Amino acid sequence: MSTMTVSKTTAVWWIGILTALMRKHRKGLICAVNEAFNFLRKNASRAHPKRDRKTGIFQYELEPNY
């Protein structure tokens, strides 16, 4: 998915985080954040990592943490 497409899916992962915060449910918050990270890790990877190594943020030798 492109970054733009993933940004449109905020309701999929953000609602769980907000719900846990409103309910002050710590275990639910941890679970919701982990689910959000997993969703974003799976669906929001860079579209052109080879190009980004030359001209994007990865040119500074930054690598994703997954």
C-alpha positions as CSV (number, residue, x, y, z in Angstrom):
1,M,0.0,0.0,0.0
2,S,1.1,3.6,-0.5
3,T,1.6,5.9,2.4
4,M,-1.5,7.9,1.2
5,T,-3.6,4.7,1.2
6,V,-2.5,3.7,4.7
7,S,-3.2,7.2,6.0
8,K,-6.8,6.6,5.0
9,T,-7.0,3.5,7.2
10,T,-6.6,5.4,10.5
11,A,-9.9,4.3,11.7
12,V,-8.8,0.6,11.6
13,W,-6.0,1.1,14.2
14,W,-6.6,4.5,15.8
15,I,-10.1,3.8,17.2
16,G,-8.8,1.0,19.4
17,I,-6.1,3.2,20.9
18,L,-8.5,6.0,21.6
19,T,-11.1,3.7,23.1
20,A,-8.5,2.2,25.5
21,L,-7.4,5.7,26.5
22,M,-10.9,6.8,27.2
23,R,-11.6,3.8,29.3
24,K,-8.2,4.1,31.1
25,H,-7.6,0.4,30.3
26,R,-3.9,-0.1,30.3
27,K,-3.8,-3.7,29.1
28,G,-6.2,-2.8,26.3
29,L,-4.0,0.2,25.3
30,I,-0.9,-2.0,25.1
31,C,-2.8,-4.5,23.0
32,A,-4.2,-1.8,20.7
33,V,-0.8,-0.2,20.2
34,N,0.7,-3.6,19.4
35,E,-2.1,-4.3,16.9
36,A,-1.6,-0.9,15.3
37,F,2.2,-1.4,15.0
38,N,1.6,-4.9,13.4
39,F,-1.0,-3.4,11.0
40,L,1.3,-0.6,10.0
41,R,4.4,-2.9,9.7
42,K,2.5,-5.2,7.4
43,N,0.7,-2.5,5.3
44,A,2.8,0.7,5.4
45,S,6.2,-0.3,4.2
46,R,8.0,2.0,1.8
47,A,6.9,1.6,-1.8
48,H,10.4,2.1,-3.3
49,P,13.1,1.1,-0.8
50,K,15.9,1.0,-3.4
51,R,15.1,4.5,-4.6
52,D,14.8,5.7,-1.0
53,R,18.3,4.4,-0.2
54,K,19.6,6.8,-2.9
55,T,17.5,9.9,-2.4
56,G,15.1,9.3,0.5
57,I,15.5,9.1,4.3
58,F,17.4,5.8,4.0
59,Q,20.3,7.6,2.3
60,Y,21.4,8.5,5.9
61,E,21.7,4.8,6.7
62,L,18.5,4.8,8.8
63,E,16.7,1.4,8.7
64,P,13.3,0.4,9.8
65,N,13.1,-1.3,13.2
66,Y,11.4,-4.5,12.0
